[in-house]
Amino acid sequence: MKLFPPLSPSLLTIFSQLNSPTCLSLLIAYPGPEHISHAGEAKVAESLISASRGRIGNVVAKALVEAAQGSVGVFQRQPALATTVSILGERIVALTGATERVEKEIADLFQ
């Protein structure tokens, strides 16, 4: 996860775990401060509500957009960087799911 904080250091102040499903979903949809800022509060809130199953919404979206607008993170003028962040987020989600399935199978085998 070393790639994400330089892109958007403000995420560290809002999400305690960058590998949480909600944070990863946000990074996949909006892979940097420029994308969050451009999307605006309503779109970011919609993504957060969906990813967190209603636990996170408008308040965090507002904080994210404000943080993104004042961010010292890399503003992605290079589309390849945004694509890389999205792909890495998707890979982390996929690997987390695979790890959980393997751990469940191991637990089932030991019972």
N, C-alpha and C positions, 0 to 999 in steps of 0.2 A: 504493500500500500504506500510505498514511498513516493510514487508518482503523484498521487492525489493532493497532498497538502500544499506543495508549491503551486499547484494550479489554482487552488482555492483555500488559502489558510483559514478563512473564516468558517469553513466547515468544521474545523476542530473546536471552535467555540460553540457551535450549535449542536453538533452530534458528538456524543461521547465515544461512540464506536463507528469508525468509518466503514466497517464491514457489516453494519446492520442492514437488514433487508431494505429498510426505508431509505437510508443514505445511498446504498448501491443503486436503488431504483432511480433516485434523483440524479446520480452521476451518469447513469445510462441515458436518461432523458435530456439532461442538461449538463454536459461534461465540462463545465467551467463557469466562472463568474459572468462572463459576457453572455452566455446562453441563459443563465438564471435571470440576469438583469433584463435582457431583451424579452423574455417570456412574460415577466410581470407576475404580480402577486396571485392573480386569479388562476392562471395556468399552473404555477408552482404549487399552490394550495390544492388544486385538483389532483395533481400527481401525488402529493404527500398523503392526502386523504385516502386515495386508492391504495397506495403502497403500505400504509400503516393500518389499514382497515378502520379508518375513522379516528384513530387515536391522536394523530398529528394533523394539523390543518393550517388555518388562516394565520394564527399567531406566529408559527414557525416560518411560514411562507413569507410573511412580512419581514421577519428578521433576516431571512436568507437573501431576499431582494435588496434590502438595505445594506447588508454586509457585502453583497456582490457589487453594488454600485460604488462602495468605498474600498473595494478589495485591492490589495497589492499583488494579487495572484497574476499569473500569466493570462493576458487576454488573448484568446486564440484566433489570431489572424490566419493561422495555418489550419485548414480543415483536417489535415492528417492527424494533428494532435488531438482534436476533439474526437475523431474516429477512434484513435488509439485508446483514449480514456473510456469511451463507451464499450469498446470490445473487451477491455480489461475488466470492466464492471460486469459485463455479461459472463465472462469466464469465471470470475469469482463466484457469482451466483450459481453457475452450473457445477462448479467443483464443490461448493458447499453442499448442494443437493446430493451429489454423488457420494460425498463423505458421509452424510447422514444416512444414506441407504446402506452403505457398507457397514457402518457402525451398528445399524439395526440388525442386519444379517448376522453379524458377529455375535451380538447379544442373543439373538434367537438360537444360534448354534450352541451357545454355552448353556442354554436352559435345558 
